[in-house]
Amino acid sequence: MALALPACGSQAPASPEPSAARTTLSSGETIPGTQPTAAPTACARGLTGLVEQLEHLRRSLVIGVSYEQYVSELGTVRRSYERVPVGKLDLACVSGPATSAEESFDGYLAAANDWGDCVSQSGCETASLEPKLQRRWLVAAKLLAEARRALESG
């Protein structure tokens, strides 16, 4: 259903015919057979900060972080999450890439909660917790990749 929504309300083709496409240079000269770079959609503009921060968190996990560093990184992601202009996003964005990004964030938060529970208990060994964290992080990374693909496909 979400795949059909971006095309609703427009009878125009998705892109001009190749022979009609032109890029206009600042000099006013046009180059036949080229297309101008598309401006980012409202969805992409609204989610870019969140997706970039989630990606930064994912890359940090590859390098390795302490619990304190992880919580700090999540704080940065949360601030980006809170800045997403949900009221300005269309239904296709909210039901597609925004949902995937939010679910990714939720997965990283759940991992932080699991890790925090372990840290607060005496005798909890992080080695026994690591497989659970790895599973949560893998699912969150897949959801993040889904959000990124949806944004890139427009």
MDTraj code that builds the backbone (N, CA, C; nanometers):
import mdtraj as md
import numpy as np

residues = "MET ALA LEU ALA LEU PRO ALA CYS GLY SER GLN ALA PRO ALA SER PRO GLU PRO SER ALA ALA ARG THR THR LEU SER SER GLY GLU THR ILE PRO GLY THR GLN PRO THR ALA ALA PRO THR ALA CYS ALA ARG GLY LEU THR GLY LEU VAL GLU GLN LEU GLU HIS LEU ARG ARG SER LEU VAL ILE GLY VAL SER TYR GLU GLN TYR VAL SER GLU LEU GLY THR VAL ARG ARG SER TYR GLU ARG VAL PRO VAL GLY LYS LEU ASP LEU ALA CYS VAL SER GLY PRO ALA THR SER ALA GLU GLU SER PHE ASP GLY TYR LEU ALA ALA ALA ASN ASP TRP GLY ASP CYS VAL SER GLN SER GLY CYS GLU THR ALA SER LEU GLU PRO LYS LEU GLN ARG ARG TRP LEU VAL ALA ALA LYS LEU LEU ALA GLU ALA ARG ARG ALA LEU GLU SER GLY".split()
xyz = np.array([
    [0.0815, -0.1182, 0.0000],
    [0.0000, 0.0000, 0.0000],
    [0.0865, 0.1254, 0.0000],
    [0.1913, 0.1282, 0.0795],
    [0.2760, 0.2476, 0.0875],
    [0.3475, 0.2742, -0.0447],
    [0.3704, 0.1718, -0.1244],
    [0.4402, 0.1919, -0.2497],
    [0.3567, 0.2722, -0.3477],
    [0.2257, 0.2601, -0.3402],
    [0.1390, 0.3320, -0.4329],
    [0.1158, 0.4761, -0.3896],
    [0.1281, 0.5060, -0.2615],
    [0.0952, 0.6384, -0.2109],
    [0.1790, 0.7514, -0.2669],
    [0.3115, 0.7369, -0.2874],
    [0.3869, 0.8504, -0.3378],
    [0.3374, 0.9000, -0.4729],
    [0.2735, 0.8156, -0.5506],
    [0.2284, 0.8567, -0.6831],
    [0.0882, 0.9157, -0.6821],
    [0.0171, 0.9054, -0.5699],
    [-0.1197, 0.9558, -0.5637],
    [-0.1251, 1.1052, -0.5889],
    [-0.2277, 1.1492, -0.6592],
    [-0.2509, 1.2907, -0.6802],
    [-0.1756, 1.3507, -0.7964],
    [-0.0976, 1.2754, -0.8667],
    [-0.0223, 1.3306, -0.9790],
    [-0.0440, 1.2446, -1.1018],
    [-0.0782, 1.3078, -1.2109],
    [-0.0944, 1.2367, -1.3363],
    [0.0319, 1.2444, -1.4209],
    [0.1323, 1.3188, -1.3736],
    [0.2567, 1.3366, -1.4491],
    [0.3422, 1.2116, -1.4369],
    [0.4203, 1.1810, -1.5405],
    [0.5107, 1.0676, -1.5297],
    [0.6152, 1.0943, -1.4228],
    [0.6725, 0.9865, -1.3694],
    [0.7707, 0.9986, -1.2620],
    [0.8929, 1.0775, -1.3047],
    [0.9328, 1.0671, -1.4310],
    [1.0473, 1.1442, -1.4798],
    [1.0225, 1.1792, -1.6257],
    [1.0855, 1.2849, -1.6748],
    [1.0633, 1.3233, -1.8140],
    [1.1223, 1.2199, -1.9093],
    [1.0734, 1.2242, -2.0326],
    [1.1287, 1.1384, -2.1357],
    [1.2767, 1.1693, -2.1504],
    [1.3612, 1.0675, -2.1714],
    [1.5052, 1.0921, -2.1802],
    [1.5435, 1.1979, -2.2833],
    [1.4750, 1.2011, -2.3939],
    [1.5112, 1.2978, -2.4970],
    [1.4733, 1.4403, -2.4578],
    [1.3763, 1.4545, -2.3656],
    [1.3308, 1.5876, -2.3260],
    [1.4040, 1.6392, -2.2030],
    [1.4745, 1.5539, -2.1347],
    [1.5414, 1.5945, -2.0116],
    [1.6584, 1.6872, -2.0430],
    [1.6735, 1.7913, -1.9603],
    [1.7822, 1.8882, -1.9776],
    [1.8265, 1.9376, -1.8410],
    [1.9531, 1.9674, -1.8292],
    [2.0064, 2.0343, -1.7116],
    [2.0442, 2.1746, -1.7530],
    [2.0026, 2.2716, -1.6731],
    [2.0340, 2.4105, -1.7028],
    [2.1511, 2.4537, -1.6163],
    [2.2567, 2.5040, -1.6794],
    [2.3739, 2.5532, -1.6094],
    [2.3503, 2.6951, -1.5614],
    [2.4341, 2.7424, -1.4707],
    [2.4191, 2.8787, -1.4193],
    [2.4327, 2.9820, -1.5311],
    [2.5019, 2.9468, -1.6389],
    [2.5173, 3.0384, -1.7522],
    [2.3904, 3.0463, -1.8364],
    [2.2932, 2.9594, -1.8064],
    [2.1706, 2.9575, -1.8849],
    [2.1745, 2.8524, -1.9942],
    [2.2912, 2.7950, -2.0209],
    [2.3062, 2.6916, -2.1224],
    [2.2435, 2.5621, -2.0716],
    [2.1775, 2.4892, -2.1609],
    [2.1195, 2.3606, -2.1230],
    [2.1978, 2.2482, -2.1879],
    [2.2021, 2.1367, -2.1187],
    [2.2701, 2.0180, -2.1696],
    [2.1623, 1.9140, -2.1964],
    [2.1329, 1.8880, -2.3253],
    [2.0283, 1.7907, -2.3582],
    [2.0642, 1.6519, -2.3051],
    [1.9595, 1.5763, -2.2703],
    [1.9791, 1.4376, -2.2288],
    [2.0265, 1.4214, -2.0857],
    [2.0269, 1.5290, -2.0074],
    [2.0658, 1.5177, -1.8669],
    [1.9495, 1.5596, -1.7795],
    [1.9521, 1.5164, -1.6553],
    [1.8467, 1.5521, -1.5628],
    [1.9066, 1.6275, -1.4454],
    [1.8377, 1.7303, -1.3975],
    [1.8864, 1.8005, -1.2804],
    [1.8782, 1.7092, -1.1579],
    [1.9606, 1.7355, -1.0585],
    [1.9584, 1.6584, -0.9354],
    [1.8297, 1.6895, -0.8613],
    [1.7627, 1.5855, -0.8181],
    [1.6369, 1.6044, -0.7480],
    [1.6628, 1.6582, -0.6074],
    [1.5769, 1.7491, -0.5653],
    [1.5860, 1.8011, -0.4295],
    [1.5409, 1.6917, -0.3333],
    [1.5968, 1.6895, -0.2129],
    [1.5534, 1.5879, -0.1173],
    [1.4052, 1.6041, -0.0854],
    [1.3374, 1.4937, -0.0671],
    [1.1955, 1.4975, -0.0339],
    [1.1784, 1.5445, 0.1102],
    [1.0561, 1.5818, 0.1457],
    [1.0268, 1.6215, 0.2841],
    [1.0585, 1.5055, 0.3778],
    [1.0341, 1.3848, 0.3323],
    [1.0635, 1.2663, 0.4124],
    [1.2139, 1.2566, 0.4393],
    [1.2925, 1.2685, 0.3333],
    [1.4378, 1.2603, 0.3482],
    [1.4902, 1.3734, 0.4364],
    [1.4396, 1.4946, 0.4154],
    [1.4832, 1.6080, 0.4984],
    [1.4483, 1.5846, 0.6445],
    [1.3305, 1.5293, 0.6698],
    [1.2853, 1.5080, 0.8065],
    [1.3572, 1.3967, 0.8800],
    [1.4034, 1.2973, 0.8058],
    [1.4631, 1.1791, 0.8698],
    [1.6152, 1.1737, 0.8619],
    [1.6767, 1.2583, 0.7819],
    [1.8211, 1.2491, 0.7601],
    [1.9007, 1.2529, 0.8896],
    [1.8706, 1.3461, 0.9778],
    [1.9455, 1.3569, 1.1037],
    [1.9348, 1.2309, 1.1872],
    [1.8149, 1.1782, 1.1997],
    [1.7949, 1.0557, 1.2778],
    [1.8688, 0.9388, 1.2155],
    [1.8534, 0.9205, 1.0861],
    [1.9184, 0.8080, 1.0180],
    [2.0709, 0.8201, 1.0282],
    [2.1235, 0.9414, 1.0131],
    [2.2687, 0.9602, 1.0252],
    [2.3181, 0.9275, 1.1657],
    [2.2435, 0.9679, 1.2674],
    [2.2846, 0.9391, 1.4051],
    [2.2749, 0.7901, 1.4355],
    [2.1718, 0.7241, 1.3844],
    [2.1613, 0.5785, 1.4015],
    [2.2777, 0.5082, 1.3324],
    [2.3140, 0.5574, 1.2149],
    [2.4273, 0.4996, 1.1415],
    [2.5573, 0.5199, 1.2195],
    [2.5738, 0.6360, 1.2793],
    [2.6932, 0.6627, 1.3608],
    [2.6987, 0.5660, 1.4791],
    [2.5846, 0.5438, 1.5439],
    [2.5780, 0.4487, 1.6549],
    [2.6147, 0.3083, 1.6072],
    [2.5611, 0.2676, 1.4928],
    [2.5908, 0.1343, 1.4391],
    [2.7402, 0.1184, 1.4143],
    [2.8022, 0.2213, 1.3537],
    [2.9466, 0.2152, 1.3276],
    [3.0265, 0.2129, 1.4577],
    [2.9791, 0.2827, 1.5597],
    [3.0477, 0.2827, 1.6895],
    [3.0480, 0.1434, 1.7500],
    [2.9401, 0.0689, 1.7306],
    [2.9330, -0.0660, 1.7848],
    [3.0337, -0.1586, 1.7178],
    [3.0606, -0.1338, 1.5912],
    [3.1581, -0.2151, 1.5188],
    [3.2963, -0.1957, 1.5798],
    [3.3267, -0.0722, 1.6165],
    [3.4562, -0.0394, 1.6763],
    [3.4628, -0.0905, 1.8196],
    [3.3519, -0.0785, 1.8904],
    [3.3459, -0.1197, 2.0300],
    [3.3262, 0.0013, 2.1195],
    [3.2306, -0.0080, 2.2098],
    [3.2013, 0.1013, 2.3016],
    [3.1751, 0.0445, 2.4406],
    [3.1976, 0.1284, 2.5398],
    [3.1607, 0.0924, 2.6762],
    [3.0120, 0.1208, 2.6942],
    [2.9565, 0.0756, 2.8049],
    [2.8162, 0.1017, 2.8339],
    [2.7913, 0.2524, 2.8416],
    [2.8803, 0.3243, 2.9076],
    [2.8645, 0.4693, 2.9220],
    [2.8678, 0.5395, 2.7866],
    [2.9582, 0.4964, 2.6988],
    [2.9653, 0.5549, 2.5643],
    [2.8374, 0.5246, 2.4860],
    [2.7884, 0.4032, 2.4998],
    [2.6668, 0.3621, 2.4301],
    [2.5482, 0.4483, 2.4731],
    [2.5339, 0.4669, 2.6039],
    [2.4236, 0.5482, 2.6562],
    [2.4365, 0.6930, 2.6068],
    [2.5588, 0.7438, 2.6029],
    [2.5816, 0.8792, 2.5540],
    [2.5426, 0.8909, 2.4064],
    [2.5821, 0.7927, 2.3265],
    [2.5461, 0.7915, 2.1836],
    [2.3942, 0.7865, 2.1665],
    [2.3283, 0.7060, 2.2499],
    [2.1818, 0.6978, 2.2415],
    [2.1164, 0.8308, 2.2758],
    [2.1772, 0.9068, 2.3658],
    [2.1253, 1.0396, 2.3975],
    [2.1277, 1.1299, 2.2753],
    [2.2342, 1.1206, 2.1970],
    [2.2445, 1.1990, 2.0737],
    [2.1395, 1.1539, 1.9730],
    [2.1205, 1.0230, 1.9624],
    [2.0179, 0.9703, 1.8712],
    [1.8797, 1.0178, 1.9159],
    [1.8551, 1.0141, 2.0467],
    [1.7244, 1.0570, 2.0990],
    [1.6958, 1.2031, 2.0623],
    [1.7953, 1.2889, 2.0728],
    [1.7751, 1.4300, 2.0359],
    [1.7382, 1.4424, 1.8875],
    [1.8024, 1.3635, 1.8027],
    [1.7673, 1.3641, 1.6598],
    [1.6257, 1.3106, 1.6394],
    [1.5909, 1.2077, 1.7125],
    [1.4573, 1.1481, 1.7046],
    [1.3512, 1.2516, 1.7413],
    [1.3779, 1.3279, 1.8463],
    [1.2815, 1.4277, 1.8925],
    [1.2664, 1.5437, 1.7944],
    [1.3644, 1.5638, 1.7058],
    [1.3574, 1.6719, 1.6073],
    [1.2884, 1.6309, 1.4766],
    [1.2512, 1.5052, 1.4623],
    [1.1823, 1.4613, 1.3400],
    [1.0455, 1.5302, 1.3352],
    [1.0169, 1.6036, 1.2272],
    [0.8897, 1.6775, 1.2162],
    [0.7757, 1.5852, 1.1716],
    [0.7324, 1.4985, 1.2610],
    [0.6348, 1.3950, 1.2268],
    [0.5098, 1.4536, 1.1615],
    [0.4626, 1.5676, 1.2096],
    [0.3413, 1.6290, 1.1548],
    [0.3554, 1.6757, 1.0110],
    [0.4778, 1.6899, 0.9627],
    [0.5009, 1.7368, 0.8259],
    [0.5312, 1.6223, 0.7288],
    [0.5370, 1.4991, 0.7788],
    [0.5696, 1.3847, 0.6936],
    [0.4417, 1.3245, 0.6372],
    [0.4483, 1.2823, 0.5107],
    [0.3299, 1.2212, 0.4508],
    [0.3144, 1.0768, 0.4987],
    [0.1999, 1.0191, 0.4691],
    [0.1679, 0.8845, 0.5162],
    [0.2690, 0.7812, 0.4667],
    [0.3121, 0.7933, 0.3428],
    [0.4088, 0.6969, 0.2881],
    [0.5398, 0.7027, 0.3664],
    [0.5801, 0.8199, 0.4078],
    [0.7034, 0.8354, 0.4849],
    [0.6867, 0.7775, 0.6250],
    [0.5749, 0.8125, 0.6888],
    [0.5511, 0.7664, 0.8256],
    [0.5376, 0.6151, 0.8297],
    [0.4672, 0.5575, 0.7332],
    [0.4457, 0.4129, 0.7344],
    [0.5630, 0.3350, 0.6752],
    [0.6586, 0.4050, 0.6151],
    [0.7744, 0.3379, 0.5552],
    [0.9023, 0.3672, 0.6300],
    [0.9860, 0.4561, 0.5770],
    [1.1174, 0.4781, 0.6360],
    [1.1135, 0.5325, 0.7787],
    [1.0147, 0.6137, 0.8134],
    [1.0090, 0.6673, 0.9497],
    [0.9828, 0.5557, 1.0500],
    [0.8946, 0.4633, 1.0149],
    [0.8662, 0.3508, 1.1036],
    [0.9893, 0.2620, 1.1180],
    [1.0579, 0.2354, 1.0081],
    [1.1792, 0.1522, 1.0155],
    [1.2859, 0.2188, 1.1014],
    [1.3034, 0.3494, 1.0857],
    [1.4033, 0.4219, 1.1655],
    [1.3650, 0.4197, 1.3130],
    [1.2374, 0.4403, 1.3418],
    [1.1925, 0.4390, 1.4813],
    [1.2099, 0.3006, 1.5429],
    [1.1761, 0.1967, 1.4687],
    [1.1925, 0.0607, 1.5201],
    [1.3402, 0.0273, 1.5404],
    [1.4261, 0.0805, 1.4549],
    [1.5698, 0.0633, 1.4732],
    [1.6126, 0.1276, 1.6050],
    [1.5701, 0.2504, 1.6263],
    [1.6011, 0.3209, 1.7506],
    [1.5491, 0.2426, 1.8710],
    [1.4268, 0.1908, 1.8610],
    [1.3696, 0.1107, 1.9697],
    [1.4563, -0.0115, 2.0003],
    [1.5099, -0.0734, 1.8965],
    [1.5966, -0.1899, 1.9162],
    [1.7250, -0.1541, 1.9898],
    [1.7839, -0.0407, 1.9512],
    [1.9044, 0.0048, 2.0203],
    [1.8726, 0.0422, 2.1656],
    [1.7547, 0.0997, 2.1905],
    [1.7134, 0.1313, 2.3276],
    [1.6927, 0.0040, 2.4098],
    [1.6298, -0.0955, 2.3505],
    [1.6068, -0.2219, 2.4212],
    [1.7400, -0.2858, 2.4597],
    [1.8370, -0.2780, 2.3708],
    [1.9699, -0.3313, 2.4018],
    [2.0314, -0.2546, 2.5187],
    [2.0146, -0.1232, 2.5200],
    [2.0674, -0.0420, 2.6307],
    [2.0012, -0.0819, 2.7620],
    [1.8717, -0.1073, 2.7579],
    [1.8016, -0.1492, 2.8791],
    [1.8526, -0.2841, 2.9285],
    [1.8710, -0.3782, 2.8366],
    [1.9246, -0.5097, 2.8741],
    [2.0638, -0.4955, 2.9353],
    [2.1465, -0.4152, 2.8694],
    [2.2828, -0.3944, 2.9149],
    [2.2826, -0.3252, 3.0521],
    [2.1983, -0.2235, 3.0674],
    [2.1872, -0.1517, 3.1944],
    [2.1398, -0.2413, 3.3074],
    [2.0441, -0.3304, 3.2788],
    [1.9978, -0.4252, 3.3805],
    [2.1127, -0.5131, 3.4273],
    [2.1942, -0.5554, 3.3334],
    [2.3082, -0.6409, 3.3667],
    [2.4104, -0.5630, 3.4501],
    [2.4402, -0.4413, 3.4080],
    [2.5391, -0.3592, 3.4781],
    [2.4956, -0.3332, 3.6224],
    [2.3657, -0.3206, 3.6453],
    [2.3160, -0.2884, 3.7788],
    [2.3089, -0.4103, 3.8718],
    [2.3244, -0.5288, 3.8185],
    [2.3183, -0.6515, 3.8996],
    [2.4586, -0.7000, 3.9320],
    [2.4778, -0.7334, 4.0563],
    [2.6082, -0.7899, 4.0906],
    [2.6142, -0.9323, 4.0370],
    [2.7274, -0.9669, 3.9846],
    [2.7472, -1.1016, 3.9326],
    [2.7026, -1.1216, 3.7889],
    [2.6478, -1.0198, 3.7254],
    [2.6073, -1.0334, 3.5858],
    [2.7319, -1.0290, 3.4985],
    [2.7479, -1.1278, 3.4169],
    [2.8629, -1.1321, 3.3273],
    [2.8194, -1.0866, 3.1885],
    [2.8891, -0.9863, 3.1377],
    [2.8521, -0.9336, 3.0060],
    [2.8712, -1.0382, 2.8967],
    [2.9579, -1.1356, 2.9203],
    [2.9777, -1.2408, 2.8187],
    [2.8483, -1.3184, 2.7952],
    [2.7698, -1.3401, 2.8999],
    [2.6429, -1.4112, 2.8823],
    [2.5376, -1.3213, 2.8191],
    [2.5524, -1.1910, 2.8336],
    [2.4581, -1.0955, 2.7773],
    [2.4875, -1.0649, 2.6304],
    [2.6118, -1.0786, 2.5898],
    [2.6533, -1.0372, 2.4558],
    [2.5706, -1.0965, 2.3424],
    [2.5364, -1.2260, 2.3433],
    [2.4548, -1.2790, 2.2321],
    [2.3186, -1.2081, 2.2183],
    [2.2583, -1.1742, 2.3303],
    [2.1297, -1.1040, 2.3261],
    [2.1485, -0.9636, 2.2682],
    [2.2531, -0.8947, 2.3112],
    [2.2812, -0.7618, 2.2574],
    [2.3098, -0.7694, 2.1082],
    [2.3893, -0.8659, 2.0678],
    [2.4224, -0.8819, 1.9254],
    [2.2975, -0.9038, 1.8414],
    [2.2039, -0.9846, 1.8916],
    [2.0779, -1.0080, 1.8176],
    [1.9984, -0.8782, 1.8055],
    [1.9865, -0.8059, 1.9149],
    [1.9111, -0.6785, 1.9112],
    [1.9770, -0.5811, 1.8141],
    [2.1101, -0.5725, 1.8205],
    [2.1817, -0.4798, 1.7335],
    [2.1695, -0.5199, 1.5869],
    [2.1698, -0.6496, 1.5599],
    [2.1550, -0.6967, 1.4218],
    [2.0179, -0.6583, 1.3657],
    [1.9136, -0.6803, 1.4429],
    [1.7785, -0.6449, 1.3990],
    [1.7696, -0.4932, 1.3786],
    [1.8245, -0.4163, 1.4732],
    [1.8212, -0.2698, 1.4617],
    [1.8968, -0.2236, 1.3375],
    [2.0100, -0.2854, 1.3078],
    [2.0888, -0.2489, 1.1894],
    [2.0127, -0.2825, 1.0610],
    [1.9409, -0.3938, 1.0600],
    [1.8615, -0.4303, 0.9421],
    [1.7477, -0.3304, 0.9209],
    [1.6834, -0.2893, 1.0278],
    [1.5769, -0.1894, 1.0165],
    [1.6324, -0.0556, 0.9694],
    [1.7506, -0.0210, 1.0166],
    [1.8155, 0.1026, 0.9718],
    [1.8451, 0.0954, 0.8223],
    [1.8959, -0.0174, 0.7760],
    [1.9242, -0.0350, 0.6331],
    [1.7939, -0.0248, 0.5522],
    [1.6867, -0.0781, 0.6065],
    [1.5570, -0.0687, 0.5404],
    [1.5122, 0.0774, 0.5262],
    [1.5295, 0.1534, 0.6339],
    [1.4922, 0.2954, 0.6309],
    [1.5771, 0.3702, 0.5281],
    [1.7063, 0.3430, 0.5262],
    [1.7961, 0.4105, 0.4324],
    [1.7591, 0.3773, 0.2867],
    [1.7318, 0.2498, 0.2596],
    [1.6928, 0.2100, 0.1233],
    [1.5630, 0.2794, 0.0813],
    [1.4680, 0.2856, 0.1729],
    [1.3403, 0.3505, 0.1412],
    [1.3599, 0.4988, 0.1127],
    [1.4471, 0.5648, 0.1870],
    [1.4739, 0.7063, 0.1629],
    [1.5453, 0.7272, 0.0305],
    [1.6407, 0.6390, -0.0004],
    [1.7156, 0.6522, -0.1253],
    [1.6292, 0.6257, -0.2480],
    [1.5297, 0.5380, -0.2333],
    [1.4438, 0.5074, -0.3486],
    [1.3376, 0.6151, -0.3692],
    [1.3276, 0.7055, -0.2727],
    [1.2387, 0.8207, -0.2889],
    [1.1012, 0.7912, -0.2480],
])
top = md.Topology()
chain = top.add_chain()
for i, resn in enumerate(residues, 1):
    res = top.add_residue(resn, chain, resSeq=i)
    for name in ("N", "CA", "C"):
        top.add_atom(name, md.element.get_by_symbol(name[0]), res)
traj = md.Trajectory(xyz[None], top)
